Amino acid sequence: MKKIKFLLKIVKEMVRRNKSIKVILARGSTAYGKIKNYGDIDLEIYTEKPKKLPYYKILNFNGKKVLLTAYFYRFKKGEEIKKRKISKNIRVLYGCYNSNLKPSFKKEKYNKKERTIRDKQLYLDFLFKYKRTKDKKLFSTIRKYKRKIGSKK
């Protein structure tokens, strides 16, 4: 219950700041699972005017560090899908889920400043994943992004 109140508080603030938001989804293990220390919460925000870059922020949830990442996509109207037919790793936090809400996994093209912001987000994402899983295979990826963000002023 605490997690839902926490997520809804975040969603309420996002909708207050951006009136063009139509739907907000939580996707992944934290959509219905527990929030772990160094966990991450991935939000998909469907809006009429999507931002190019994801928004990210480190939050404190009951003494746990959590990386919140919000990805923005263009909203398209579609046939509403009932809750029981939605994938188990998706939770609707705001609005109504429809048949046209699909994230885009195509690689974005970024200018230098945008690339730095995106690299910082990816660095934090992999660092949090390492802290959570202790998977040493992530070291090379973490080092790669650390070099990228360290070399840009």
VMD Tcl script that builds the backbone (N, CA, C; Angstrom):
set m [mol new atoms 459]
animate dup $m
set s [atomselect $m all]
$s set {name element resname resid chain x y z} {
  {N N MET 1 A 0.817 -1.198 0.000}
  {CA C MET 1 A 0.000 0.000 0.000}
  {C C MET 1 A 0.860 1.261 0.000}
  {N N LYS 2 A 1.971 1.219 0.766}
  {CA C LYS 2 A 2.858 2.379 0.810}
  {C C LYS 2 A 3.426 2.670 -0.570}
  {N N LYS 3 A 3.777 1.587 -1.311}
  {CA C LYS 3 A 4.373 1.763 -2.637}
  {C C LYS 3 A 3.395 2.452 -3.579}
  {N N ILE 4 A 2.135 2.046 -3.559}
  {CA C ILE 4 A 1.129 2.649 -4.443}
  {C C ILE 4 A 0.942 4.122 -4.102}
  {N N LYS 5 A 0.854 4.444 -2.820}
  {CA C LYS 5 A 0.717 5.847 -2.423}
  {C C LYS 5 A 1.927 6.648 -2.889}
  {N N PHE 6 A 3.112 6.059 -2.766}
  {CA C PHE 6 A 4.355 6.697 -3.196}
  {C C PHE 6 A 4.313 6.971 -4.706}
  {N N LEU 7 A 3.942 5.948 -5.493}
  {CA C LEU 7 A 3.876 6.107 -6.950}
  {C C LEU 7 A 2.793 7.101 -7.362}
  {N N LEU 8 A 1.650 7.039 -6.712}
  {CA C LEU 8 A 0.555 7.948 -7.068}
  {C C LEU 8 A 0.893 9.395 -6.736}
  {N N LYS 9 A 1.671 9.611 -5.679}
  {CA C LYS 9 A 2.115 10.960 -5.341}
  {C C LYS 9 A 3.014 11.511 -6.461}
  {N N ILE 10 A 3.912 10.669 -6.969}
  {CA C ILE 10 A 4.781 11.055 -8.084}
  {C C ILE 10 A 3.950 11.358 -9.323}
  {N N VAL 11 A 2.999 10.483 -9.627}
  {CA C VAL 11 A 2.139 10.641 -10.804}
  {C C VAL 11 A 1.316 11.922 -10.703}
  {N N LYS 12 A 0.739 12.174 -9.547}
  {CA C LYS 12 A -0.075 13.376 -9.350}
  {C C LYS 12 A 0.731 14.640 -9.645}
  {N N GLU 13 A 1.990 14.657 -9.177}
  {CA C GLU 13 A 2.860 15.810 -9.418}
  {C C GLU 13 A 3.192 15.941 -10.910}
  {N N MET 14 A 3.449 14.830 -11.580}
  {CA C MET 14 A 3.752 14.878 -13.019}
  {C C MET 14 A 2.569 15.405 -13.820}
  {N N VAL 15 A 1.374 14.937 -13.502}
  {CA C VAL 15 A 0.165 15.371 -14.219}
  {C C VAL 15 A -0.119 16.843 -13.933}
  {N N ARG 16 A 0.135 17.277 -12.700}
  {CA C ARG 16 A -0.063 18.687 -12.356}
  {C C ARG 16 A 0.848 19.581 -13.197}
  {N N ARG 17 A 2.074 19.131 -13.419}
  {CA C ARG 17 A 3.052 19.921 -14.176}
  {C C ARG 17 A 2.836 19.859 -15.686}
  {N N ASN 18 A 2.239 18.782 -16.173}
  {CA C ASN 18 A 2.084 18.610 -17.614}
  {C C ASN 18 A 0.660 18.138 -17.918}
  {N N LYS 19 A -0.177 19.063 -18.326}
  {CA C LYS 19 A -1.603 18.771 -18.560}
  {C C LYS 19 A -1.847 17.908 -19.804}
  {N N SER 20 A -0.824 17.735 -20.667}
  {CA C SER 20 A -1.030 16.944 -21.883}
  {C C SER 20 A -0.807 15.447 -21.646}
  {N N ILE 21 A -0.469 15.041 -20.426}
  {CA C ILE 21 A -0.289 13.619 -20.119}
  {C C ILE 21 A -1.652 12.920 -20.160}
  {N N LYS 22 A -1.709 11.818 -20.913}
  {CA C LYS 22 A -2.946 11.047 -21.048}
  {C C LYS 22 A -2.910 9.743 -20.245}
  {N N VAL 23 A -1.730 9.089 -20.226}
  {CA C VAL 23 A -1.612 7.786 -19.567}
  {C C VAL 23 A -0.220 7.677 -18.942}
  {N N ILE 24 A -0.156 7.095 -17.740}
  {CA C ILE 24 A 1.121 6.771 -17.103}
  {C C ILE 24 A 1.078 5.305 -16.683}
  {N N LEU 25 A 2.097 4.559 -17.117}
  {CA C LEU 25 A 2.203 3.143 -16.790}
  {C C LEU 25 A 3.484 2.889 -16.013}
  {N N ALA 26 A 3.433 1.962 -15.072}
  {CA C ALA 26 A 4.646 1.427 -14.446}
  {C C ALA 26 A 4.889 0.098 -15.147}
  {N N ARG 27 A 6.122 -0.117 -15.600}
  {CA C ARG 27 A 6.440 -1.358 -16.321}
  {C C ARG 27 A 7.623 -2.036 -15.649}
  {N N GLY 28 A 7.582 -3.338 -15.571}
  {CA C GLY 28 A 8.691 -4.104 -15.014}
  {C C GLY 28 A 8.352 -4.719 -13.671}
  {N N SER 29 A 9.391 -5.210 -13.009}
  {CA C SER 29 A 9.192 -5.973 -11.769}
  {C C SER 29 A 8.584 -5.144 -10.656}
  {N N THR 30 A 8.812 -3.833 -10.637}
  {CA C THR 30 A 8.260 -3.023 -9.549}
  {C C THR 30 A 6.829 -2.567 -9.824}
  {N N ALA 31 A 6.273 -2.915 -10.978}
  {CA C ALA 31 A 4.877 -2.561 -11.252}
  {C C ALA 31 A 3.971 -3.176 -10.183}
  {N N TYR 32 A 4.222 -4.434 -9.840}
  {CA C TYR 32 A 3.448 -5.102 -8.795}
  {C C TYR 32 A 4.328 -5.678 -7.687}
  {N N GLY 33 A 5.632 -5.804 -7.953}
  {CA C GLY 33 A 6.538 -6.385 -6.971}
  {C C GLY 33 A 7.009 -5.374 -5.941}
  {N N LYS 34 A 7.843 -5.852 -5.035}
  {CA C LYS 34 A 8.385 -5.000 -3.977}
  {C C LYS 34 A 9.463 -4.075 -4.535}
  {N N ILE 35 A 9.595 -2.920 -3.901}
  {CA C ILE 35 A 10.681 -2.009 -4.230}
  {C C ILE 35 A 11.863 -2.406 -3.353}
  {N N LYS 36 A 12.981 -2.709 -4.018}
  {CA C LYS 36 A 14.185 -3.123 -3.307}
  {C C LYS 36 A 15.147 -1.946 -3.189}
  {N N ASN 37 A 16.084 -2.055 -2.237}
  {CA C ASN 37 A 17.132 -1.045 -2.154}
  {C C ASN 37 A 17.915 -1.075 -3.464}
  {N N TYR 38 A 18.189 0.075 -4.029}
  {CA C TYR 38 A 18.816 0.258 -5.331}
  {C C TYR 38 A 17.949 -0.321 -6.454}
  {N N GLY 39 A 16.663 -0.336 -6.223}
  {CA C GLY 39 A 15.737 -0.767 -7.257}
  {C C GLY 39 A 15.469 0.355 -8.244}
  {N N ASP 40 A 14.727 0.021 -9.266}
  {CA C ASP 40 A 14.371 1.050 -10.233}
  {C C ASP 40 A 12.892 0.952 -10.559}
  {N N ILE 41 A 12.319 2.092 -10.840}
  {CA C ILE 41 A 10.926 2.178 -11.240}
  {C C ILE 41 A 10.920 2.800 -12.635}
  {N N ASP 42 A 10.392 2.049 -13.594}
  {CA C ASP 42 A 10.303 2.555 -14.960}
  {C C ASP 42 A 8.872 2.961 -15.248}
  {N N LEU 43 A 8.709 4.234 -15.601}
  {CA C LEU 43 A 7.395 4.758 -15.956}
  {C C LEU 43 A 7.368 5.058 -17.445}
  {N N GLU 44 A 6.243 4.760 -18.075}
  {CA C GLU 44 A 6.001 5.163 -19.460}
  {C C GLU 44 A 4.936 6.237 -19.411}
  {N N ILE 45 A 5.258 7.389 -19.980}
  {CA C ILE 45 A 4.326 8.511 -19.980}
  {C C ILE 45 A 3.903 8.780 -21.408}
  {N N TYR 46 A 2.608 8.632 -21.652}
  {CA C TYR 46 A 2.045 8.873 -22.981}
  {C C TYR 46 A 1.376 10.236 -22.978}
  {N N THR 47 A 1.851 11.085 -23.886}
  {CA C THR 47 A 1.426 12.471 -23.906}
  {C C THR 47 A 1.327 12.971 -25.344}
  {N N GLU 48 A 0.658 14.080 -25.520}
  {CA C GLU 48 A 0.559 14.665 -26.855}
  {C C GLU 48 A 1.888 15.277 -27.290}
  {N N LYS 49 A 2.687 15.710 -26.327}
  {CA C LYS 49 A 3.972 16.357 -26.617}
  {C C LYS 49 A 5.086 15.637 -25.849}
  {N N PRO 50 A 5.542 14.470 -26.345}
  {CA C PRO 50 A 6.562 13.732 -25.592}
  {C C PRO 50 A 7.925 14.415 -25.618}
  {N N LYS 51 A 8.626 14.276 -24.504}
  {CA C LYS 51 A 10.001 14.769 -24.420}
  {C C LYS 51 A 10.899 13.725 -25.066}
  {N N LYS 52 A 12.008 14.190 -25.621}
  {CA C LYS 52 A 12.927 13.282 -26.294}
  {C C LYS 52 A 13.714 12.438 -25.293}
  {N N LEU 53 A 14.149 13.075 -24.219}
  {CA C LEU 53 A 14.985 12.394 -23.229}
  {C C LEU 53 A 14.169 11.854 -22.068}
  {N N PRO 54 A 14.582 10.723 -21.512}
  {CA C PRO 54 A 13.915 10.262 -20.299}
  {C C PRO 54 A 14.247 11.173 -19.127}
  {N N TYR 55 A 13.346 11.222 -18.170}
  {CA C TYR 55 A 13.546 11.966 -16.925}
  {C C TYR 55 A 14.002 10.934 -15.902}
  {N N TYR 56 A 15.008 11.269 -15.105}
  {CA C TYR 56 A 15.424 10.346 -14.056}
  {C C TYR 56 A 15.739 11.102 -12.781}
  {N N LYS 57 A 15.520 10.403 -11.676}
  {CA C LYS 57 A 15.743 11.013 -10.370}
  {C C LYS 57 A 15.954 9.895 -9.349}
  {N N ILE 58 A 16.852 10.134 -8.405}
  {CA C ILE 58 A 17.055 9.188 -7.305}
  {C C ILE 58 A 16.138 9.608 -6.174}
  {N N LEU 59 A 15.327 8.665 -5.694}
  {CA C LEU 59 A 14.352 8.930 -4.638}
  {C C LEU 59 A 14.635 8.053 -3.430}
  {N N ASN 60 A 14.079 8.440 -2.307}
  {CA C ASN 60 A 14.174 7.654 -1.090}
  {C C ASN 60 A 12.786 7.086 -0.803}
  {N N PHE 61 A 12.692 5.765 -0.728}
  {CA C PHE 61 A 11.430 5.101 -0.395}
  {C C PHE 61 A 11.667 4.221 0.822}
  {N N ASN 62 A 11.156 4.642 1.957}
  {CA C ASN 62 A 11.316 3.883 3.215}
  {C C ASN 62 A 12.775 3.526 3.487}
  {N N GLY 63 A 13.672 4.493 3.296}
  {CA C GLY 63 A 15.087 4.265 3.559}
  {C C GLY 63 A 15.824 3.550 2.435}
  {N N LYS 64 A 15.153 3.265 1.335}
  {CA C LYS 64 A 15.772 2.589 0.196}
  {C C LYS 64 A 16.012 3.598 -0.918}
  {N N LYS 65 A 17.181 3.490 -1.554}
  {CA C LYS 65 A 17.470 4.332 -2.715}
  {C C LYS 65 A 16.817 3.692 -3.936}
  {N N VAL 66 A 16.080 4.513 -4.698}
  {CA C VAL 66 A 15.345 4.020 -5.853}
  {C C VAL 66 A 15.587 4.967 -7.019}
  {N N LEU 67 A 15.859 4.398 -8.198}
  {CA C LEU 67 A 16.025 5.204 -9.404}
  {C C LEU 67 A 14.699 5.214 -10.159}
  {N N LEU 68 A 14.121 6.404 -10.275}
  {CA C LEU 68 A 12.887 6.581 -11.042}
  {C C LEU 68 A 13.285 7.064 -12.432}
  {N N THR 69 A 12.836 6.357 -13.459}
  {CA C THR 69 A 13.080 6.775 -14.837}
  {C C THR 69 A 11.740 6.838 -15.548}
  {N N ALA 70 A 11.473 7.975 -16.179}
  {CA C ALA 70 A 10.237 8.159 -16.936}
  {C C ALA 70 A 10.592 8.338 -18.407}
  {N N TYR 71 A 10.010 7.481 -19.238}
  {CA C TYR 71 A 10.196 7.545 -20.682}
  {C C TYR 71 A 8.936 8.134 -21.287}
  {N N PHE 72 A 9.103 8.969 -22.296}
  {CA C PHE 72 A 7.976 9.682 -22.883}
  {C C PHE 72 A 7.680 9.175 -24.291}
  {N N TYR 73 A 6.390 8.962 -24.552}
  {CA C TYR 73 A 5.941 8.477 -25.854}
  {C C TYR 73 A 4.720 9.269 -26.302}
  {N N ARG 74 A 4.526 9.308 -27.625}
  {CA C ARG 74 A 3.357 9.995 -28.179}
  {C C ARG 74 A 2.104 9.158 -27.901}
  {N N PHE 75 A 1.080 9.820 -27.391}
  {CA C PHE 75 A -0.191 9.166 -27.097}
  {C C PHE 75 A -0.975 8.960 -28.388}
  {N N LYS 76 A -1.518 7.749 -28.557}
  {CA C LYS 76 A -2.399 7.455 -29.681}
  {C C LYS 76 A -3.673 6.835 -29.112}
  {N N LYS 77 A -4.810 7.345 -29.563}
  {CA C LYS 77 A -6.078 6.766 -29.118}
  {C C LYS 77 A -6.196 5.357 -29.671}
  {N N GLY 78 A -6.921 4.530 -28.942}
  {CA C GLY 78 A -7.128 3.153 -29.376}
  {C C GLY 78 A -8.233 2.521 -28.567}
  {N N GLU 79 A -8.480 1.255 -28.855}
  {CA C GLU 79 A -9.523 0.512 -28.150}
  {C C GLU 79 A -9.050 0.234 -26.721}
  {N N GLU 80 A -9.896 0.593 -25.747}
  {CA C GLU 80 A -9.530 0.388 -24.351}
  {C C GLU 80 A -9.396 -1.100 -24.059}
  {N N ILE 81 A -8.361 -1.447 -23.298}
  {CA C ILE 81 A -8.114 -2.839 -22.922}
  {C C ILE 81 A -8.411 -2.990 -21.435}
  {N N LYS 82 A -9.196 -3.988 -21.108}
  {CA C LYS 82 A -9.574 -4.234 -19.711}
  {C C LYS 82 A -8.369 -4.685 -18.896}
  {N N LYS 83 A -8.398 -4.388 -17.607}
  {CA C LYS 83 A -7.274 -4.655 -16.709}
  {C C LYS 83 A -6.819 -6.112 -16.751}
  {N N ARG 84 A -7.725 -7.033 -16.806}
  {CA C ARG 84 A -7.349 -8.448 -16.756}
  {C C ARG 84 A -6.602 -8.909 -18.010}
  {N N LYS 85 A -6.661 -8.119 -19.092}
  {CA C LYS 85 A -5.977 -8.491 -20.336}
  {C C LYS 85 A -4.646 -7.754 -20.530}
  {N N ILE 86 A -4.286 -6.924 -19.570}
  {CA C ILE 86 A -3.022 -6.196 -19.643}
  {C C ILE 86 A -1.912 -7.102 -19.130}
  {N N SER 87 A -0.746 -7.025 -19.740}
  {CA C SER 87 A 0.410 -7.811 -19.328}
  {C C SER 87 A 0.645 -7.681 -17.820}
  {N N LYS 88 A 1.134 -8.748 -17.210}
  {CA C LYS 88 A 1.318 -8.794 -15.753}
  {C C LYS 88 A 2.407 -7.845 -15.242}
  {N N ASN 89 A 3.299 -7.373 -16.138}
  {CA C ASN 89 A 4.355 -6.468 -15.673}
  {C C ASN 89 A 4.029 -5.004 -15.967}
  {N N ILE 90 A 2.752 -4.712 -16.228}
  {CA C ILE 90 A 2.322 -3.337 -16.479}
  {C C ILE 90 A 1.225 -2.972 -15.480}
  {N N ARG 91 A 1.378 -1.798 -14.873}
  {CA C ARG 91 A 0.348 -1.283 -13.967}
  {C C ARG 91 A -0.043 0.109 -14.446}
  {N N VAL 92 A -1.331 0.327 -14.635}
  {CA C VAL 92 A -1.830 1.636 -15.056}
  {C C VAL 92 A -1.933 2.515 -13.817}
  {N N LEU 93 A -1.184 3.617 -13.824}
  {CA C LEU 93 A -1.196 4.540 -12.694}
  {C C LEU 93 A -2.082 5.752 -12.952}
  {N N TYR 94 A -2.296 6.053 -14.247}
  {CA C TYR 94 A -3.108 7.217 -14.613}
  {C C TYR 94 A -3.654 6.993 -16.012}
  {N N GLY 95 A -4.928 7.307 -16.215}
  {CA C GLY 95 A -5.536 7.189 -17.533}
  {C C GLY 95 A -6.027 5.780 -17.816}
  {N N CYS 96 A -6.297 5.489 -19.090}
  {CA C CYS 96 A -6.814 4.185 -19.510}
  {C C CYS 96 A -5.867 3.552 -20.530}
  {N N TYR 97 A -5.576 2.285 -20.321}
  {CA C TYR 97 A -4.704 1.543 -21.233}
  {C C TYR 97 A -5.470 1.255 -22.511}
  {N N ASN 98 A -4.801 1.422 -23.667}
  {CA C ASN 98 A -5.465 1.093 -24.921}
  {C C ASN 98 A -4.537 0.309 -25.841}
  {N N SER 99 A -5.094 -0.169 -26.942}
  {CA C SER 99 A -4.379 -1.055 -27.867}
  {C C SER 99 A -3.207 -0.383 -28.573}
  {N N ASN 100 A -3.107 0.927 -28.555}
  {CA C ASN 100 A -2.031 1.637 -29.251}
  {C C ASN 100 A -0.913 2.118 -28.329}
  {N N LEU 101 A -0.937 1.727 -27.076}
  {CA C LEU 101 A 0.108 2.164 -26.140}
  {C C LEU 101 A 1.237 1.139 -26.150}
  {N N LYS 102 A 2.242 1.434 -26.946}
  {CA C LYS 102 A 3.396 0.543 -27.040}
  {C C LYS 102 A 4.656 1.395 -26.997}
  {N N PRO 103 A 5.598 1.017 -26.128}
  {CA C PRO 103 A 6.838 1.795 -26.093}
  {C C PRO 103 A 7.642 1.576 -27.371}
  {N N SER 104 A 8.402 2.573 -27.723}
  {CA C SER 104 A 9.283 2.484 -28.882}
  {C C SER 104 A 10.679 2.174 -28.371}
  {N N PHE 105 A 11.292 1.143 -28.918}
  {CA C PHE 105 A 12.637 0.785 -28.488}
  {C C PHE 105 A 13.684 1.183 -29.524}
  {N N LYS 106 A 13.283 2.038 -30.468}
  {CA C LYS 106 A 14.256 2.484 -31.471}
  {C C LYS 106 A 15.261 3.415 -30.805}
  {N N LYS 107 A 16.460 3.401 -31.324}
  {CA C LYS 107 A 17.518 4.260 -30.769}
  {C C LYS 107 A 17.279 5.690 -31.197}
  {N N GLU 108 A 17.280 6.576 -30.225}
  {CA C GLU 108 A 17.129 8.004 -30.501}
  {C C GLU 108 A 18.466 8.584 -30.942}
  {N N LYS 109 A 18.397 9.618 -31.725}
  {CA C LYS 109 A 19.602 10.369 -32.082}
  {C C LYS 109 A 19.651 11.596 -31.172}
  {N N TYR 110 A 20.791 11.771 -30.496}
  {CA C TYR 110 A 20.941 12.856 -29.542}
  {C C TYR 110 A 22.072 13.788 -29.966}
  {N N ASN 111 A 21.911 15.065 -29.631}
  {CA C ASN 111 A 23.049 15.967 -29.799}
  {C C ASN 111 A 23.996 15.719 -28.616}
  {N N LYS 112 A 25.110 16.432 -28.567}
  {CA C LYS 112 A 26.138 16.177 -27.550}
  {C C LYS 112 A 25.599 16.345 -26.118}
  {N N LYS 113 A 24.857 17.418 -25.887}
  {CA C LYS 113 A 24.312 17.680 -24.547}
  {C C LYS 113 A 23.292 16.602 -24.149}
  {N N GLU 114 A 22.416 16.240 -25.082}
  {CA C GLU 114 A 21.405 15.208 -24.816}
  {C C GLU 114 A 22.076 13.853 -24.568}
  {N N ARG 115 A 23.132 13.549 -25.328}
  {CA C ARG 115 A 23.855 12.285 -25.171}
  {C C ARG 115 A 24.462 12.188 -23.774}
  {N N THR 116 A 25.009 13.297 -23.274}
  {CA C THR 116 A 25.587 13.315 -21.925}
  {C C THR 116 A 24.520 13.019 -20.876}
  {N N ILE 117 A 23.362 13.635 -21.023}
  {CA C ILE 117 A 22.256 13.408 -20.077}
  {C C ILE 117 A 21.824 11.944 -20.122}
  {N N ARG 118 A 21.676 11.404 -21.336}
  {CA C ARG 118 A 21.263 10.007 -21.495}
  {C C ARG 118 A 22.326 9.061 -20.927}
  {N N ASP 119 A 23.602 9.354 -21.168}
  {CA C ASP 119 A 24.674 8.507 -20.637}
  {C C ASP 119 A 24.688 8.511 -19.112}
  {N N LYS 120 A 24.409 9.650 -18.494}
  {CA C LYS 120 A 24.335 9.723 -17.033}
  {C C LYS 120 A 23.200 8.845 -16.512}
  {N N GLN 121 A 22.063 8.886 -17.192}
  {CA C GLN 121 A 20.929 8.063 -16.784}
  {C C GLN 121 A 21.272 6.582 -16.908}
  {N N LEU 122 A 21.900 6.189 -18.005}
  {CA C LEU 122 A 22.279 4.784 -18.202}
  {C C LEU 122 A 23.332 4.343 -17.183}
  {N N TYR 123 A 24.274 5.217 -16.873}
  {CA C TYR 123 A 25.286 4.926 -15.857}
  {C C TYR 123 A 24.611 4.607 -14.519}
  {N N LEU 124 A 23.691 5.481 -14.109}
  {CA C LEU 124 A 22.980 5.254 -12.840}
  {C C LEU 124 A 22.155 3.974 -12.882}
  {N N ASP 125 A 21.512 3.713 -14.010}
  {CA C ASP 125 A 20.686 2.519 -14.154}
  {C C ASP 125 A 21.534 1.255 -13.953}
  {N N PHE 126 A 22.683 1.181 -14.620}
  {CA C PHE 126 A 23.547 0.006 -14.480}
  {C C PHE 126 A 24.199 -0.056 -13.103}
  {N N LEU 127 A 24.558 1.091 -12.540}
  {CA C LEU 127 A 25.139 1.118 -11.201}
  {C C LEU 127 A 24.137 0.593 -10.167}
  {N N PHE 128 A 22.905 1.041 -10.265}
  {CA C PHE 128 A 21.864 0.553 -9.350}
  {C C PHE 128 A 21.638 -0.949 -9.548}
  {N N LYS 129 A 21.655 -1.401 -10.793}
  {CA C LYS 129 A 21.465 -2.835 -11.057}
  {C C LYS 129 A 22.601 -3.637 -10.420}
  {N N TYR 130 A 23.840 -3.131 -10.532}
  {CA C TYR 130 A 24.965 -3.817 -9.896}
  {C C TYR 130 A 24.794 -3.848 -8.374}
  {N N LYS 131 A 24.463 -2.706 -7.772}
  {CA C LYS 131 A 24.292 -2.629 -6.314}
  {C C LYS 131 A 23.225 -3.618 -5.841}
  {N N ARG 132 A 22.195 -3.791 -6.664}
  {CA C ARG 132 A 21.084 -4.669 -6.310}
  {C C ARG 132 A 21.450 -6.143 -6.503}
  {N N THR 133 A 22.158 -6.480 -7.603}
  {CA C THR 133 A 22.385 -7.880 -7.961}
  {C C THR 133 A 23.797 -8.381 -7.657}
  {N N LYS 134 A 24.760 -7.450 -7.497}
  {CA C LYS 134 A 26.182 -7.794 -7.302}
  {C C LYS 134 A 26.732 -8.594 -8.492}
  {N N ASP 135 A 26.189 -8.404 -9.678}
  {CA C ASP 135 A 26.621 -9.083 -10.898}
  {C C ASP 135 A 27.857 -8.376 -11.457}
  {N N LYS 136 A 29.014 -9.025 -11.349}
  {CA C LYS 136 A 30.278 -8.416 -11.762}
  {C C LYS 136 A 30.370 -8.218 -13.285}
  {N N LYS 137 A 29.513 -8.873 -14.036}
  {CA C LYS 137 A 29.501 -8.708 -15.494}
  {C C LYS 137 A 29.098 -7.278 -15.888}
  {N N LEU 138 A 28.485 -6.560 -14.979}
  {CA C LEU 138 A 28.043 -5.191 -15.265}
  {C C LEU 138 A 29.180 -4.176 -15.180}
  {N N PHE 139 A 30.334 -4.574 -14.615}
  {CA C PHE 139 A 31.454 -3.640 -14.446}
  {C C PHE 139 A 31.878 -2.970 -15.751}
  {N N SER 140 A 31.994 -3.757 -16.828}
  {CA C SER 140 A 32.478 -3.165 -18.089}
  {C C SER 140 A 31.501 -2.112 -18.609}
  {N N THR 141 A 30.223 -2.364 -18.472}
  {CA C THR 141 A 29.222 -1.386 -18.921}
  {C C THR 141 A 29.250 -0.150 -18.039}
  {N N ILE 142 A 29.375 -0.335 -16.738}
  {CA C ILE 142 A 29.442 0.803 -15.815}
  {C C ILE 142 A 30.667 1.653 -16.121}
  {N N ARG 143 A 31.821 0.994 -16.338}
  {CA C ARG 143 A 33.048 1.737 -16.675}
  {C C ARG 143 A 32.899 2.504 -17.988}
  {N N LYS 144 A 32.257 1.878 -18.972}
  {CA C LYS 144 A 32.054 2.525 -20.274}
  {C C LYS 144 A 31.289 3.843 -20.104}
  {N N TYR 145 A 30.190 3.804 -19.358}
  {CA C TYR 145 A 29.398 5.030 -19.173}
  {C C TYR 145 A 30.094 6.031 -18.255}
  {N N LYS 146 A 30.856 5.536 -17.293}
  {CA C LYS 146 A 31.600 6.452 -16.421}
  {C C LYS 146 A 32.636 7.225 -17.229}
  {N N ARG 147 A 33.328 6.529 -18.152}
  {CA C ARG 147 A 34.296 7.223 -19.021}
  {C C ARG 147 A 33.588 8.243 -19.900}
  {N N LYS 148 A 32.435 7.878 -20.437}
  {CA C LYS 148 A 31.697 8.792 -21.325}
  {C C LYS 148 A 31.283 10.067 -20.590}
  {N N ILE 149 A 30.740 9.912 -19.392}
  {CA C ILE 149 A 30.257 11.116 -18.678}
  {C C ILE 149 A 31.399 11.871 -18.025}
  {N N GLY 150 A 32.497 11.183 -17.710}
  {CA C GLY 150 A 33.650 11.825 -17.094}
  {C C GLY 150 A 34.432 12.674 -18.065}
  {N N SER 151 A 34.372 12.333 -19.358}
  {CA C SER 151 A 35.168 13.065 -20.348}
  {C C SER 151 A 34.481 14.293 -20.891}
  {N N LYS 152 A 33.213 14.484 -20.521}
  {CA C LYS 152 A 32.447 15.634 -21.018}
  {C C LYS 152 A 32.261 16.647 -19.924}
  {N N LYS 153 A 32.589 17.866 -20.202}
  {CA C LYS 153 A 32.457 18.930 -19.207}
  {C C LYS 153 A 31.206 19.721 -19.448}
}
mol reanalyze $m
mol bondsrecalc $m
mol representation Tube
mol addrep $m
